[in-house]
Amino acid sequence: MRVEENVTLAPYGTMRVGGPARFFTEAHTAADIREAALFARRHDLPLFPLGSGSNIVVSDEGVHAVVLRMATRGTAYEQTPHGDAIVIAAAGEPWDGVVAETVARGLGGLENLSLIPGTVGAVPVQNVGAYGVEAADRIIWVEAFDAERLAHFVMTPEECAFGYRDSIFKRGGGKNLIITRVAFRLRKDHAPVTEYADIARYLADMKNSNPSPADIRDAVTAIRRAKLPDPNEIGTVGSFFKNPLIPQAAYEELKERFPECPGFPADGGLVKVPLAWILDHICGMRGLKDGAVGAHERQPLALVHYGGGTARSVRAFSEMVRNKVHEKTGIMPEYEVSFVGRFD
Ligand SMILES: Cc1cc2nc3c(=O)[nH]c(=O)nc-3n(C[C@H](O)[C@H](O)[C@H](O)COP(=O)(O)OP(=O)(O)OC[C@H]3O[C@@H](n4cnc5c(N)ncnc54)[C@H](O)[C@@H]3O)c2cc1C
């Protein structure tokens, strides 16, 4: 295992900002992960697992930690006693490669999560979701390495405590866990999830009433390419904020002031309000730019970095957006992205 010092993290994140990691190393094997944990312990520093950096903003001062870039690879396919297929993928596998392979095998389950950037290991962390499917709907187990106890173990979905863009891996002791492998349930006779309006419209245009996983993947790919910023072209971490979940009464009040405001039923009797709609129709944020940072012109929920900016400027712009939403609606949006390092 090679450990480097003071490695600038901006190239390792899709927002393309951020200062150095005190130490930086890569894990290609389970032994590398253990060695990195021991190294971190010897230096009395936290171990920070890094995937593709597509959901983090690293501070300009960097991270006082041992950053462990997950580069473990490999996928395996198994069959359950009930005839379902299972794909087991290593944490460092690029997520969309795994999705593409399952779809190419004619297996359904992950196709709605096509084209989401990042690695397999990060998927359970924020329980990635898109177009009516969440990773938690498909995860059978998560294998993790406890950097404190230096032990591997397997977690059930219940133990992962999945929620909307949330899991145990974002909180308390869960932050000490390095996800090493994830298993997902797949099916040949999988019922496609097509309720999401954009997908339904795409399939209707194609006159396709019986879509295969490959058809759904094509639909999702086309929709995402048309709507979302491309991290190869511009700094972005996708949705910067979560969609607010608010009580029914608060939603009714919002509707009185903004009758067109959409809302979708969510767990616990709450209503999920599309923040992109609020940013666009109430706050006038679509395409707004301040120096090197802005809200994307097609999807204002995605803040973008045009180049030459800093993590501080990204943070300042995002705080301005939150405060504006709060001022106009009374809702304070929660961050979907994780800020890493000091921002005070
Ligand atoms: C254009 C664009 C579109 C996006 N669309 C979506 C979307 O539709 N839905 C969605 O949910 N997200 C979306 N995202 C966000 C992002 O792609 C996902 O959150 C993705 O899972 C992050 O993967 P990563 O490898 O880049 O994680 P990173 O950004 O490297 O890490 C994210 C967090 O996970 C932790 N982590 C990473 N690997 C591990 C591991 N092995 N063990 C433990 N912790 C780990 C990190 O410490 C960090 O806290 C989008 C991002 C972009 C840029």
The ligand as a Tripos MOL2 file, in Angstrom:
@<TRIPOS>MOLECULE
LIG
   53    58     1     0     0
SMALL
NO_CHARGES

@<TRIPOS>ATOM
      1 C1        -24.7020   14.4400  -12.4860 C.3       1 LIG1
      2 C2        -25.0120   13.7230  -11.2020 C.ar      1 LIG1
      3 C3        -26.2300   13.0800  -11.0690 C.ar      1 LIG1
      4 C4        -26.5410   12.4080   -9.8770 C.ar      1 LIG1
      5 N1        -27.7400   11.7900   -9.7800 N.ar      1 LIG1
      6 C5        -28.0740   11.1410   -8.6440 C.ar      1 LIG1
      7 C6        -29.3500   10.4830   -8.5320 C.ar      1 LIG1
      8 O1        -30.1440   10.4410   -9.4760 O.2       1 LIG1
      9 N2        -29.6530    9.8750   -7.3610 N.ar      1 LIG1
     10 C7        -28.7770    9.8620   -6.3040 C.ar      1 LIG1
     11 O2        -29.1300    9.2880   -5.2670 O.2       1 LIG1
     12 N3        -27.5720   10.4720   -6.3900 N.ar      1 LIG1
     13 C8        -27.1930   11.0960   -7.5250 C.ar      1 LIG1
     14 N4        -25.9760   11.7240   -7.6230 N.ar      1 LIG1
     15 C9        -25.0720   11.7300   -6.4570 C.3       1 LIG1
     16 C10       -23.9580   10.6570   -6.5050 C.3       1 LIG1
     17 O3        -23.7190   10.2240   -7.8060 O.3       1 LIG1
     18 C11       -24.2990    9.4510   -5.6330 C.3       1 LIG1
     19 O4        -24.5200    9.8410   -4.3070 O.3       1 LIG1
     20 C12       -23.1930    8.3910   -5.6690 C.3       1 LIG1
     21 O5        -23.6210    7.2320   -5.0090 O.3       1 LIG1
     22 C13       -21.8820    8.8750   -5.0360 C.3       1 LIG1
     23 O6        -20.8740    7.9290   -5.3300 O.3       1 LIG1
     24 P1        -19.3360    8.2840   -5.1830 P.3       1 LIG1
     25 O7        -18.5750    7.0230   -5.3730 O.co2     1 LIG1
     26 O8        -18.9680    9.4060   -6.0680 O.co2     1 LIG1
     27 O9        -19.2850    8.7260   -3.6530 O.3       1 LIG1
     28 P2        -18.3870    9.8690   -2.9780 P.3       1 LIG1
     29 O10       -18.8760   11.2130   -3.4110 O.co2     1 LIG1
     30 O11       -16.9480    9.5730   -3.1840 O.co2     1 LIG1
     31 O12       -18.7590    9.6480   -1.4490 O.3       1 LIG1
     32 C14       -20.0360    9.9890   -0.9850 C.3       1 LIG1
     33 C15       -20.1270    9.5890    0.5040 C.3       1 LIG1
     34 O13       -20.0590    8.1660    0.6020 O.3       1 LIG1
     35 C16       -18.9520    7.7710    1.4060 C.3       1 LIG1
     36 N5        -18.3950    6.5660    0.8080 N.ar      1 LIG1
     37 C17       -17.9320    6.3850   -0.4540 C.ar      1 LIG1
     38 N6        -17.5230    5.1210   -0.6380 N.ar      1 LIG1
     39 C18       -17.7280    4.4810    0.5410 C.ar      1 LIG1
     40 C19       -17.4900    3.1600    1.0070 C.ar      1 LIG1
     41 N7        -16.9850    2.2240    0.2220 N.pl3     1 LIG1
     42 N8        -17.7980    2.8700    2.2990 N.ar      1 LIG1
     43 C20       -18.3410    3.7900    3.1290 C.ar      1 LIG1
     44 N9        -18.5770    5.0700    2.7470 N.ar      1 LIG1
     45 C21       -18.2740    5.3980    1.4600 C.ar      1 LIG1
     46 C22       -17.9780    8.9450    1.3780 C.3       1 LIG1
     47 O14       -17.1540    8.9540    2.5320 O.3       1 LIG1
     48 C23       -18.9420   10.1200    1.3290 C.3       1 LIG1
     49 O15       -19.4180   10.4170    2.6030 O.3       1 LIG1
     50 C24       -25.6140   12.3920   -8.8030 C.ar      1 LIG1
     51 C25       -24.3770   13.0330   -8.9570 C.ar      1 LIG1
     52 C26       -24.0670   13.6840  -10.1350 C.ar      1 LIG1
     53 C27       -22.7210   14.3400  -10.2910 C.3       1 LIG1
@<TRIPOS>BOND
     1     1     2 1
     2     2     3 ar
     3     2    52 ar
     4     3     4 ar
     5     4     5 ar
     6     4    50 ar
     7     5     6 ar
     8     6     7 ar
     9     6    13 1
    10     7     8 2
    11     7     9 ar
    12     9    10 ar
    13    10    11 2
    14    10    12 ar
    15    12    13 ar
    16    13    14 ar
    17    14    15 1
    18    14    50 ar
    19    15    16 1
    20    16    17 1
    21    16    18 1
    22    18    19 1
    23    18    20 1
    24    20    21 1
    25    20    22 1
    26    22    23 1
    27    23    24 1
    28    24    25 2
    29    24    26 1
    30    24    27 1
    31    27    28 1
    32    28    29 2
    33    28    30 1
    34    28    31 1
    35    31    32 1
    36    32    33 1
    37    33    34 1
    38    33    48 1
    39    34    35 1
    40    35    36 1
    41    35    46 1
    42    36    37 ar
    43    36    45 ar
    44    37    38 ar
    45    38    39 ar
    46    39    40 ar
    47    39    45 ar
    48    40    41 1
    49    40    42 ar
    50    42    43 ar
    51    43    44 ar
    52    44    45 ar
    53    46    47 1
    54    46    48 1
    55    48    49 1
    56    50    51 ar
    57    51    52 ar
    58    52    53 1
@<TRIPOS>SUBSTRUCTURE
     1 LIG1         1 GROUP 0 **** ****
